[in-house]
Amino acid sequence: MSKLNLTGKELRAIGYPEGPVISVAMNIMRKAYKYESKADALNRLKQILETPENFVTDEVLGNIAQQLLPKPRDIEGAEISLNQTGISFNVFGQEHIEEGAMHQMYQAAKLPVAVAGALMPDAHSGYGLPIGGVLATDNAVIPYGVGVDIGCRMCLSIFDLNPKDLLDREAFFARELGEATLFGSGAQFDNAANDEVMDNPLFYEMPLLKNLHGRAWKQLGTSGSGNHFAEFGVVNITEKDEVAGVEAGTYIGFLTHSGSRALGAHIANHYTRLAISKRRLPQEAKNLAWLGLDEQEGMEYWLAMNLAGDYASACHHVIHNKIAKQLGREPVKIVENHHNFAWKEILDGKEVIVHRKGATPAGKEVLGIIPGSMTADGFIVKGKGEVAAVNSASHGAGRRMSRSRAIQSVTDKEFRDELKKFGVKLLGGGLDESPFAYKDIHTVMQSQKALVDIIGTFTPKIVKMDGASHRSWKKKNVE
């Protein structure tokens, strides 16, 4: 088998900027993925370029991501010290949370603008605020407290159809998954869908957004890479809930997980650079730099962030409308929620900005979706409005392995056997997203009984994700 050979010209052609990142990327790929095909290697590099935040803690690919993340340009503001002690915050399921995530949350708690915080039981290290971190601030918004994939969200359509159809007509449902959306960091439609979000005047008033409008339109209704998915499964409602309004019984569910695509990534990185240039924080906390909502840059980010959230929602609705049309009926209920966003909320009688980076809103009687893995149940939940958690809950099971570690430690056979054990048909996907890479969702849910009530479950049966062969650890199979 020939070894991988990449050139700087090829990396620049997929969007890599001039600079050290090109040589760093080529060296890492040649060493760690030397038996991967060129097409698969370039696809992997596109994913890192699109969302470097998702790879920054990866043992192998993290060095490439670090080169791509925003760095300060001209330092304008005065140096800012962190508070010595910081605000107190509650941790749910602490025994299952890695030290790195705890350290990142302690750093965030020391910010002068921090008001309240909490760490969810699925937490793991991220960039800036940890994944699973919740932070309320005083009149300030932290771009990396929201994350690169602004408005990353869940959307579940519940159809009054017999779940037995998923097995009897598996080929039909698999085909519809394949036609409803495109996966991958650079995925675009030749013929774009339409939605009123694309007519938002901000696209014509803000130069950054104006330059992103064309690409955003072509990506409307597409899905991302990594842990993003579209899947059919079985919804089980144990008893009717007044808020959900769905009768007890079993249904076919269609569940999607994705965000704001390239639009959100560009907004996040642009305004993070501005925030870092205005707030000279200590090196270990620089990615927690904030923008005040009384500053022009802060208000620009706030408007752009909300547009990206609306865009992410529209992407899901485009996909779900296609599925409903093909199934020939409207869903009896749609449940959806962001989990990478910032909201204006009232806490202790005062308006604050609540950042939920990989956390689900769980205010009193607020509905949401907390997925498991490609084989584990997800949960339809209703928030209890627990102030100790800043009205939040986990956004999933949470990773227990980095992508590289999962690829190196899980064999293709183990992966296939696990899918067979749970009766899951996988279209795409790979070892880096295997069930073994995630915490036990039931343990996570047990740790947040005080935060949400469970009103139903979603059991995956036909799962579509990005990737396939390029995420197998080919090196193991040839050496």
N, C-alpha and C positions, 0 to 999 in steps of 0.2 A: 504494500500500500504506500503510495507516495505521501511525502510529508507536506504539511501546510506551508505555503509560501505566499506571504502578503506583501504588497508594495504600498509606499506612502501615497502614490497616485490613487490607488483603489480606496484607501481610507478617506482621502480628501473628496473623492467622488461621492461617497455616501454621507458627507457632511462634516467630517472631522476637521477641526480648525488647525491652521498651521501652529506648530509649537511642539513641545516635548511629548504631548499626549500621543502623537503618532508613533514615535519610536517606542514609547512605553507599551502601547497597545500591541504593536507588532511583536515585540519581544515576549510579552506574556502569552499571546496567542500561539506563537511558534513553540513555546515550551510546554504550556499546559494543554493545548488543544492541537498538537502537531499532527494527529491523525484525522482531524475533522476536515470535511470538504470546505473548499473556499467559500461556496455559497452559504453554508451553514455558519461558518466563522463570521462572515460579513453580516449575516442576519443577527448574530449574537451581539456584534459590535454596534449595530443599529439600535438594539434594545438598550444598551448601556448609554448610548448617546442621547436617546429619547428621555430616559428616566434614570440618570446617574444615581439619584438618591436611593433607588431600590437595590443598588449593587455596592454601596459604599462600605458595608460591613462584610462583604464577601471576601474570604481569605485569598482568593486568586484574582478576581476581577475588580476588587476594591481599589487597587492602585490606578486602574484606568478611570474609574468613576471619580476618584479624588482629583485627577487632572482636569476633569470636565466641569466640576462644580464651581460656582461663582467665587471669585476672589475680589477683594477690595480694589477699587481703582484709586481715586484720590481721597485720602482720609480728610474729611472736613470737620467733623465734630470733635468735641473734647473727649478725653478718655473717661470712660464710665466704669466705676467699680461695682462689683457684685456685693450684695448685702452679706454680712458675715454668717448669719444664721439662715435667713430665708423664711418663707412662709411654711407652715406645716401643711402636709397633704396626706390624704388617705391612700393606702395601697390595698388592693383587693387581690387575693391569691398570691401573696408575696412569696410563698415557698416555691412557686412555679416561675418566678420572674428572674431573669439573668441579671447579674451585677451591673453590666454595662447600661441596661435600661434604667436601673435605679440611679446610677451616677448621673445620667443625662437629666433625669427628673429633678435631682437635687440641684443641678446647675440652673435649671429653669426656675426653680423655686426661689433662687437668690436674685433674680432680676428685679430691679427697682420698680418695674411696672406690674409685677406679679401680685395678684390678689387672692387667688384660691387655685387649688390643683387637686388632681387625683390620678392614680395609675391603675389601669384596667388589668384584669388577670391574663389577657393574651399579650401583654407588653413584651417587646423586645427592642434591641437597639435600632435606632434610625439615624437621622441626620438632623441636628438641631434638637427639637423635641422628640422623645422616643416614640416609636409606634405604640399606640395604646395610651399615649399621654394626653391629659386634659389640663389646660391652663387657662384661667381667667385673668385678664389684664385690665388695667385702668386706661381707657382711651388710647389703646395701642394695639396694633396688629403685627404679628410676627409671620412673615411669609413662609419661613420654614417651620413655623408652628402649625401651619395648614398642610404644608408638603408640596411636592412637585406636581402630583396628580390631583389638582384642585377638583373638588366635587366628586371624587371617586365614590361610587355609591352602589347600592343594591336596589333591584327592582324585581318584584315577584308578581306575576299574573296567575290567578287561580281560575282554572276552567272546570266547569261542571261536566267533566268527561270521565269515563271509566279508566282508572290507571292500568287496567289489563291491556288497554290499547297500546301502551308503551312497549309491551312485549310482542303482541300480535301484529303490530304495524311498525315494528322497530325501524325498518328501512325508510318508511315515510317520515318519521320524526327525525331520523338522522339526516335525511336529505334537507328537511326544512331548517335544521340548525345550520347546515352548511351554506344555505342560500340566504339566511336572514341577516348575516353580518360577516365582516372580514376581520381577521385577527392579525396582530403584529404591529410593531411600533411605527412602521411607515405605511400601513395599509390605507389605501384611498379607493374610492369608487370612481369609475370613469363617468358615470351618470349620477350626480349627487342627488340625494333626497332633498326635500324642502321642509322648512320649519320656520315659524315666525322669529325664532331666536336669531336667525341669520340677518334679520332686518333691524336688529337693535342699533340705534344711532351711535352707540359707543364704537362700533366697528369703523365708523367714518370720522369720528371726532378724536380718537386717540391714535397717534401714529403707530404705536406698537401693535395695536389690534388691527389697524387697517392693513398692515403688511401680512397679518396672519389670516385674514378673512377668507381668501381663496382656498388655502389648504384646509382650514377648518370646515369649510362647506363640503369639500371632497371627503373629509373624514367623518362627516355627520352619519351616525348609525354604524360606525365601525367600533371594534373592541381592541383593547390593548394586548400587550404580551404579559409575561410573568404569571401572576395568579389571577388574571382576569378570565372570565368564562361566560358561557351561555349553556344552559342545561335544562333538560326536561327531567321531572321527577314526580314523586308521589307526595301530595300534601295531605296531612292527616290533622283534622280539627277535632279535638276530643270533645269539646262542648261549645255551644254557641256563646260568643262574647259580644256584648252590646257595642263595643267600640269597633271591632272588626266586622261585625254584621254578617258573618258566614255561618251557615248551619253546620252542625257537627256531621262529619263524614269524611270520605276520602275523595280526592280530586287529582287531576293532573295539574301540575304546576310548571311554569316556565320562569326560570330565575337567571338574571344577568348580573354581572359584576364588572364594571369598567368606569372610567373617569372622563376627563376633559381632553385627553389626547395631547397633541402637540401644542394646542392653544394654552392649556393650563401650565405645561412645562415651561413655555417661553415666558409667561406672566410671572411664574414663581421665580425663575432664575433672574429675570430683569430686575424685579423689585427687591430680591435678596441682595443683589449687588448694590443697589441704592441704599438699602438699610445698613449694610456693613460699612459703607462709606460715610454714613451719617452718625453711626454709633460705634465708638471704639471700645468694644468689649474685650475682656481677656481672651487670649487665643482659644482656650477650650470652650468658650461660650459665644464665639463670634457669630456662629450660625443661628443664634437666638436674637440677632439684631432686629429691632422693631422700627415701625414707622408710626408716628402719631396720627390719629384721625383728624387732628387740627392742622396737619401739614398737607401740602399739595400732593406729595408723593404717597402719603398714607391714604388720602381719599381716592387717588387714582387707583391704587392697588385694591382698595375696598370695592370700587365699582367694577374693576376688571375681574376680581375674584368672584363676585356675584354673577357676572356674565358667564364666566367659565362654569359655575355651578349650574346655571340655567342651560348651558350648552350640553353639559354632561347628562342632565335630565332628558334633554331632547334626544340625545343619542339613544338612550334606553327606550324612549317612547317610539322612536322610529322602528327599532328592532321588534318591540312587542306588538306594534300595529301590524307589522308584516306577518308575525306568527298568528295573531288573532284572525287575520284575513284568510290565511291558509287553513286554519282550523274551522273556519266558518261560523265562529261565534265570539261574542264579547266575553271578557273575563267577568266572573261574579265579584271579584275584588282585586285591586292592585295595591300592594304594600311596597313602599319604597322609602329610602333614606340615604342622605349623604353620610360619609364617615371621614372625610378629609375636608374640613371647612371651618369657618369662624362665624359665630353668630353674636348679635347683640341680644343679651338676656339680662334679666333682673336677678340680682343675687344680694340677699340681705338688704333689699330696698334700694339698691343702687344699680345703674346700668353698667355692665361690664362686657368685655369682648371674650367670649368663650371659644378657645381653640380646641378642636377635637381632631387629633391626628391619628387616624386608625381607631376611632371610638364612635359608638353609636349614640345619637341623642336618645335619652331615656327619661324625658320629662313626664309628669303625671299623665298616664293614659296615652302617651305617644307610641304609635306602632313602629316597629322596625324589624329588620331581618339580620340575624347573626348566623352566617354560614359556617359549616364545619370544614370538610375537605371534599375531594372528589368522590370519596366513599362514605364519609361520615355525615350524619344528619345535620341540617341547619335548623334554626329555630325562629318561628314567628313570635315576637315578644311584644309586651306592652309595658312601658316604663312606669316605675313607681314614684318617680320624682324625688329620688334620694339626694338631698343636698350634699351629703358627705362625699358623693361621687360626682358632684357638680352636674347632676341630672344626666349621667352618662352610663354607658355599659361597653363591653368589649365589642369589637367589630368582626370577630371571627375566633378561630382557635388559636391563632398566633404561631409563628414559626418556632421550631425547636432546633432546626438545622439550617445553615446557610445553603444557598443553591449549590455551590461547589461541593460542600460536604455531602449533600444529598446525592449528587451525581456520583461521587466517589464511593459512597458507602452502601448504596442500594443497587442491587443487580436488576437487569431487565426481567429476569424470571421472577424474582420476588415481587416486582411491580405488577407483572401480568397476573400472578397468582392472587395478589390482593384485590385486583379489580374483579377477577373471576369469583372470589369468595363473596363479594358484595353484589355481584350481578350488575356491574357497571360497564357500559360500553363507552370507551374513550375514543374521541376523535381528536387527534393532535395530542398536546400535552407531553410531558416528559418526566424524567426522574427528579428534576429539581422541584417539581410540584407534586411529587408522589405523596400519598397519605402519611408516609413515614417521616416526612419533613415537618409535620405539624403536631402541635400539642393535642392532647385528648380533649375534644370539645365538651364532653360531659363533665370533665374536671373543671374546665373553665366556667361552664354554666353553674356548677355547684358553688363556685367561688363568688358568684354574683346573684345569688338568690334574693338578696336584699335590694337589688337594683331593678330587676325585671320580673314580670310574670310570663310564663310560657303559655301561649294559647294554641300553638300548633307546631308541626314539624314538617320539614321538607327533606325527602330522601332522594338523593341523586340516582338517576338511572342511565341517562344518555348525556354525556358531557363533552362539550366542545371547547378546546383551548388552543392557544398558539403553539407552534412547535411540533416536533415529532422526533425525527432521527437526530437532529442537531442537538438534542438534549440528552442523548444516550452517552454513556461514558465509553466511547469506542476504544479508547486506549486500553481499557481493561480486557477487551475482547481480542486484542491482537498481540499483547505482550505476555 
